[in-house]
Amino acid sequence: MTPSARLSAAIEVLADIEARRRPAPDALKDWGLAHRFAGSKDRAAIASLVYDALRRRASAAHIMGEGSPRAVLLGSLVLARGLDAAAIAALCTGERFAPEPLSADEARRLADPDLSDAPAAIAGDFPDWLAEDLSAAFGDRLVEEMQALAARAPIDIRTNTLKTERARLQPLLAHLNPEPTPHAPTGLRFSAGEDGRGPTLQVTPEFLKGLFEIQDEGSQVVAALVGVAPGMQVVDLCAGGGGKTLELAALMDNSGQVFATDADARRLAPIHERLTRAGVRNVQVRTPKGRGDEPLADLAGKIDLVLVDAPCTGIGTWRRNPDTKWRVRPGALDERMKEQDLVLDRAAKLVKKGGRIGYITCSVLPRENDARVAAFLERHPGFASVDPGELLALAPDTLSERDDLVSPAGFGLQLSPLRTGTDGFYCAVLERSR
């Protein structure tokens, strides 16, 4: 496919997403099935165009004066890819499979993309109903923070220290040009190319041998902040596919015990293969047998650390999942908050005296973060919030003196693309005193 034909395809996919209000991966998959002549590089390039357009949907529509799929796609070529009006016009010739030529108005707007009068929700490309919540999180830096969250994300991996070291792994992947992550001591980072694609890491021999896992640097950092240590009895209460379970096992050097479970048994399906590939020996998977089953009942009051990687809106991952920002609704936020309260209450039953709960979300909203901790402490007077300074002391050296990472209400730490170059992650630790 020509670059022009890829633009036309991306406009078609965006129109399908808009008309049917469906997730971008589903629309892209269906387009590929209906156009089998498109090769893997074509499909990847089209997906990159679609995701760039979704990242900048509001601001692209603003500069183009309308929000049609074509307008959003054209606007995103300026805002996300830095193309000028002449380069875009050269792609839009109307010949064969190319988009129709630019109108005079489109050419004028692309030549002078102006966001100077745009409100925060447009300049920062986020749903306007979240403006109050996001302002509470970021204050005067709201637009800067949200523009960073609308950019492309790099690809990070975590070296599996049960099998190797970063210094040994990096040369093995040298042909893919990895760089050490700025903060996580075992991470490596890969930059995406001009088309937005990164290397296909899952097919490398090193991945198949379990030498690394794909994991955002922010996720790596917050998992280490909860204070896990070798020999502990640990529960990963929302283990899902096992990303943080694997990191906990590595931080514990395969000693002690990690009990991994999830309220949704289906989400646990991938964990068994991943544990085997990583060489993990200290994890016991507890799969619920049905609704209402408590597979951890025998562990009540016995656990040193419960990791709660809580269900959330996922706003901190918008760089990677830009279509979700336009599909999240107030009702979904309310539902996630209820789930967060329930899972924290469940964690409280497992912790022994002196034990801790590590509360993590991939969100930047105070209502999902500090507010949930405050509500928990009201319900459970036997717990206290651990000073964020203690968490900073456990952080990598590059972050250990970053007081600006302390969350608005002071219960935890907040990472973000602008502050730390990572996805948006929140972490707080709660200790049981009695």
C-alpha positions in Angstrom: 0.0 0.0 0.0 1.1 3.5 -0.7 1.4 6.1 2.1 -1.7 7.8 0.6 -3.7 4.6 0.6 -2.8 4.1 4.3 -4.2 7.5 5.0 -7.5 6.5 3.3 -7.6 3.3 5.3 -7.0 5.1 8.6 -9.9 7.5 7.8 -12.1 4.4 7.1 -11.2 2.9 10.4 -11.8 6.1 12.3 -15.2 6.4 10.7 -16.0 2.8 11.8 -14.9 3.6 15.4 -17.1 6.7 15.4 -20.2 5.1 13.9 -20.2 2.0 15.9 -18.6 3.4 19.1 -16.2 0.4 19.3 -12.7 -0.1 20.6 -10.0 0.7 18.1 -8.4 -2.8 18.2 -11.7 -4.3 17.1 -12.1 -1.9 14.2 -8.5 -2.4 13.1 -8.9 -6.1 13.2 -12.0 -6.1 11.2 -10.5 -3.8 8.6 -7.5 -6.2 8.2 -9.8 -9.2 7.8 -11.8 -7.4 5.1 -8.6 -6.2 3.3 -6.3 -9.2 3.2 -4.1 -7.7 0.6 -2.7 -5.4 3.3 0.6 -6.8 4.7 1.6 -6.7 8.3 3.6 -3.4 7.8 0.6 -1.8 6.1 -1.7 -2.9 9.0 0.8 -1.6 11.6 1.2 1.7 9.8 -2.5 2.2 9.6 -2.9 1.3 13.3 -0.2 3.9 14.1 -2.1 6.6 12.1 -5.4 5.7 13.9 -3.8 5.9 17.3 -2.1 9.2 16.6 -5.4 10.6 15.5 -7.1 9.3 18.6 -4.4 10.8 20.8 -5.0 14.2 19.4 -8.7 13.9 18.5 -9.9 17.1 20.3 -7.0 19.4 19.3 -7.0 18.1 15.7 -10.7 18.8 15.4 -10.2 22.2 16.9 -7.5 23.3 14.4 -9.6 21.9 11.5 -12.8 23.4 12.6 -14.7 20.1 12.5 -14.5 16.6 14.0 -15.0 14.3 11.0 -12.7 11.3 10.7 -10.9 13.0 7.8 -10.4 16.2 9.6 -9.1 14.5 12.7 -6.7 12.4 10.7 -5.4 15.4 8.8 -5.0 17.5 11.9 -3.1 14.8 13.7 -0.6 14.6 10.9 0.4 18.2 11.9 0.1 17.8 15.6 1.4 14.3 16.2 3.7 13.8 13.2 4.9 17.3 12.5 4.0 17.3 8.8 3.4 20.6 7.1 0.6 21.5 4.8 2.6 20.9 1.6 3.6 17.4 2.7 -0.1 16.5 3.6 -1.3 18.0 0.3 1.2 15.7 -1.6 -0.5 12.7 0.1 -4.0 13.8 -0.6 -4.2 13.8 -4.4 -7.4 11.9 -5.0 -5.6 9.5 -7.3 -6.3 5.8 -7.0 -6.6 5.1 -3.3 -5.5 8.5 -2.0 -7.7 10.8 0.0 -9.4 13.6 -1.9 -7.3 16.8 -2.4 -7.3 19.4 0.3 -9.9 22.1 0.2 -8.8 25.7 0.4 -10.0 25.8 4.0 -8.2 22.6 5.0 -5.0 23.9 3.4 -5.3 27.2 5.3 -5.9 25.5 8.6 -3.1 23.0 8.2 -0.7 25.8 7.4 -1.5 27.7 10.6 -2.6 25.2 13.3 -3.6 27.4 16.2 -4.4 26.2 19.7 -3.8 29.5 21.5 -7.5 30.0 22.3 -8.3 26.4 23.0 -9.7 25.4 26.4 -7.7 23.0 28.5 -9.7 19.9 27.5 -9.0 20.6 23.8 -5.3 21.7 24.2 -4.7 18.7 26.5 -6.9 16.2 24.5 -9.1 14.8 27.2 -12.9 14.6 27.9 -14.1 17.9 29.3 -16.1 16.2 32.1 -12.7 15.2 33.6 -11.4 18.7 33.8 -12.2 19.3 37.5 -10.6 15.9 38.5 -7.5 16.4 36.4 -7.1 20.0 37.6 -7.1 18.7 41.2 -4.3 16.3 40.2 -2.1 18.7 38.3 -3.2 22.3 39.0 -1.5 24.9 36.8 0.4 22.2 34.9 -2.8 20.5 33.7 -2.3 21.1 29.9 1.4 20.2 30.0 0.7 17.0 31.9 -2.2 16.0 29.5 -0.2 16.8 26.4 2.5 14.5 27.7 -0.2 11.9 28.2 -1.3 12.3 24.6 2.1 11.6 23.2 3.4 8.2 22.0 4.9 5.9 24.7 8.2 4.1 24.4 8.4 0.3 24.9 10.0 -0.7 28.2 11.0 -4.1 29.4 12.1 -5.4 32.8 15.1 -7.7 33.0 14.2 -11.0 34.7 16.9 -11.0 37.4 16.0 -14.6 38.3 17.8 -15.5 35.0 20.1 -12.7 34.0 21.2 -9.1 34.6 20.5 -5.9 32.6 24.2 -5.6 31.7 24.1 -9.0 30.1 20.7 -8.7 28.5 21.4 -5.3 26.7 24.1 -6.7 24.4 21.9 -9.6 23.4 19.3 -7.1 22.2 21.8 -4.6 20.7 20.4 -5.0 17.2 17.2 -3.4 18.5 19.0 -0.4 20.0 17.8 -0.5 23.7 18.8 2.1 26.2 18.7 1.7 30.0 15.5 3.2 31.5 16.2 6.4 33.4 14.8 5.2 36.7 14.1 1.4 36.9 17.4 -0.3 37.6 16.6 -3.4 35.6 14.7 -1.8 32.7 15.5 -1.3 29.0 13.7 1.1 26.7 13.1 0.9 22.9 11.9 3.9 20.9 9.2 3.6 18.3 10.1 4.4 14.7 8.6 7.2 12.6 5.6 5.0 11.9 5.0 4.5 15.6 6.1 0.9 15.5 8.5 -0.6 18.0 10.4 -3.9 17.8 8.4 -7.1 18.0 10.0 -8.3 21.2 7.8 -11.3 21.9 9.4 -13.3 19.1 13.0 -12.8 20.3 14.9 -15.8 21.7 15.6 -13.8 24.9 11.8 -13.3 25.5 11.0 -16.9 24.8 13.7 -17.9 27.3 12.2 -15.7 29.9 15.0 -13.2 30.2 12.7 -10.3 30.2 9.1 -9.1 30.5 7.4 -6.2 28.7 6.5 -3.7 31.4 6.3 0.1 31.6 9.0 1.6 33.7 6.5 3.2 36.0 4.9 -0.2 36.7 8.4 -1.5 37.5 9.1 1.4 39.9 5.9 1.3 41.9 6.0 -2.4 42.4 9.4 -1.9 44.1 8.1 1.0 46.3 5.8 -1.3 48.4 8.8 -2.7 50.3 8.7 -6.4 49.3 11.6 -8.4 50.5 12.9 -12.0 50.3 11.2 -14.4 52.7 7.9 -12.5 53.0 4.4 -13.9 52.7 2.8 -11.8 50.0 -0.5 -11.7 48.2 -1.0 -10.2 44.8 -4.8 -9.6 45.1 -5.5 -8.4 41.6 -2.8 -10.4 39.7 -4.5 -10.5 36.3 -2.0 -11.9 33.8 0.8 -11.7 36.4 3.0 -8.8 35.4 3.6 -7.6 38.9 3.5 -11.1 40.3 6.6 -11.9 38.3 8.3 -8.7 39.5 7.5 -9.5 43.1 9.0 -13.0 42.7 12.2 -11.5 41.2 12.5 -8.9 44.0 12.0 -11.8 46.5 14.7 -13.8 44.7 12.3 -16.8 44.5 12.1 -17.0 48.3 9.1 -16.7 50.6 5.7 -17.1 49.0 3.5 -15.1 46.7 -0.2 -16.0 46.5 -1.6 -14.7 43.2 -5.3 -14.4 42.7 -7.9 -12.3 40.9 -11.6 -11.9 41.2 -11.9 -12.7 37.5 -10.6 -16.2 37.0 -10.3 -15.6 33.2 -7.7 -12.9 33.7 -5.4 -15.4 35.5 -5.2 -17.7 32.4 -1.9 -16.4 31.1 -0.1 -16.4 34.4 0.8 -20.1 34.5 2.8 -20.0 31.2 4.5 -16.7 32.2 5.6 -18.1 35.6 7.1 -21.2 33.9 8.9 -19.2 31.3 10.4 -16.8 33.9 11.6 -19.6 36.1 9.5 -18.5 39.1 9.2 -21.1 41.9 7.7 -19.1 44.8 4.2 -18.3 43.4 1.1 -20.2 44.2 -1.9 -19.3 42.0 -5.2 -19.3 43.8 -8.1 -19.4 41.3 -11.6 -18.6 42.6 -14.0 -21.5 41.9 -17.0 -19.3 41.4 -18.7 -16.0 42.3 -18.4 -15.4 46.0 -15.6 -17.9 46.5 -12.7 -16.7 48.7 -9.6 -18.6 47.7 -7.5 -16.8 50.3 -9.7 -17.5 53.4 -7.0 -19.6 55.1 -4.5 -16.6 54.9 -6.5 -14.1 57.0 -4.3 -12.2 59.3 -1.1 -14.0 58.2 0.2 -11.9 55.3 3.2 -9.5 55.4 2.3 -7.6 52.3 -0.8 -7.4 50.1 -0.3 -5.8 46.8 -3.5 -4.2 45.4 -3.0 -3.4 41.8 -6.5 -2.0 41.7 -9.0 -1.9 38.9 -9.2 1.6 37.7 -10.1 3.9 34.7 -6.6 3.4 33.3 -6.2 7.0 32.6 -2.4 6.7 33.3 -2.1 4.4 30.2 -3.7 6.7 27.7 -0.4 7.0 25.8 -0.8 3.3 25.0 -4.6 3.1 24.8 -5.7 6.4 23.4 -9.1 5.2 22.3 -10.1 4.5 25.9 -9.9 8.2 26.8 -12.9 8.9 24.6 -14.9 5.9 25.8 -14.6 6.4 29.6 -17.8 7.6 31.2 -18.6 9.1 34.7 -20.5 5.9 35.5 -17.4 3.8 34.9 -15.4 6.0 37.3 -18.0 5.5 40.0 -18.0 1.8 39.4 -14.2 1.6 39.6 -14.2 3.5 42.9 -16.6 1.0 44.4 -14.4 -1.8 43.3 -11.3 -0.1 44.7 -13.0 0.2 48.1 -14.1 -3.5 48.0 -10.6 -4.8 47.1 -9.0 -2.7 49.8 -11.4 -4.0 52.4 -10.6 -7.5 51.3 -6.9 -6.8 51.6 -7.3 -5.5 55.1 -8.6 -9.0 56.3 -5.4 -10.6 55.1 -2.7 -8.4 56.7 -1.1 -9.3 60.0 -0.2 -6.8 62.6 2.7 -4.8 61.3 1.9 -5.9 57.8 1.2 -3.6 54.9 -1.0 -3.0 51.9 0.6 -1.6 48.8 -2.2 0.3 46.9 -1.4 0.9 43.2 -3.4 2.3 40.3 -2.6 3.2 36.7 -4.6 6.4 37.2 -3.9 10.1 37.9 -7.3 10.9 39.3 -7.3 11.9 43.1 -10.7 10.2 43.5 -9.2 6.9 42.6 -6.0 7.5 44.5 -5.7 9.7 47.6 -9.5 9.7 48.1 -9.7 6.0 48.2 -6.9 5.8 50.8 -8.6 8.4 52.9 -11.9 6.5 52.8 -10.1 3.3 53.7 -8.5 4.8 56.7 -11.8 6.1 57.9 -13.3 2.6 57.7 -10.2 0.9 59.2 -8.8 2.9 62.1 -6.3 0.1 62.8 -4.3 1.1 59.7 -2.2 4.2 59.1 -0.7 5.7 55.9 3.0 5.3 55.5 4.8 8.6 55.0 5.5 9.1 51.2 9.1 10.0 52.2 9.6 6.4 53.1 8.4 5.4 49.7 10.9 7.9 48.1 13.6 6.3 50.2 12.9 3.0 48.4 12.8 4.6 45.0 15.7 4.6 42.5 18.3 7.3 43.2 16.9 9.4 40.3 13.6 9.8 42.2 14.5 9.5 45.8 14.6 13.3 46.4 11.6 14.2 44.1 9.2 15.7 46.6 7.2 16.9 43.6 6.0 13.3 43.2 4.0 13.4 46.4 0.3 13.2 45.6 -2.0 16.2 46.2 -3.4 15.0 49.6 0.0 13.6 50.6 -0.9 9.9 51.0 1.3 8.5 48.2 3.4 9.2 45.1 2.1 10.0 41.6 4.2 9.3 38.5 3.3 10.7 35.1 4.7 11.0 31.6 5.7 14.7 32.2 7.2 14.1 35.7 8.9 10.8 35.3 8.7 9.8 31.6 6.5 6.8 32.6 2.8 5.9 32.4 0.7 7.5 35.1 1.0 5.4 38.3 -0.1 6.0 41.8 1.3 4.2 44.9 0.5 4.4 48.6 1.3 2.0 51.4 -0.9 1.4 54.4 0.4 -0.3 57.6 -1.6 -2.3 60.1 -0.9 -1.1 63.6 -3.3 -3.2 65.5 
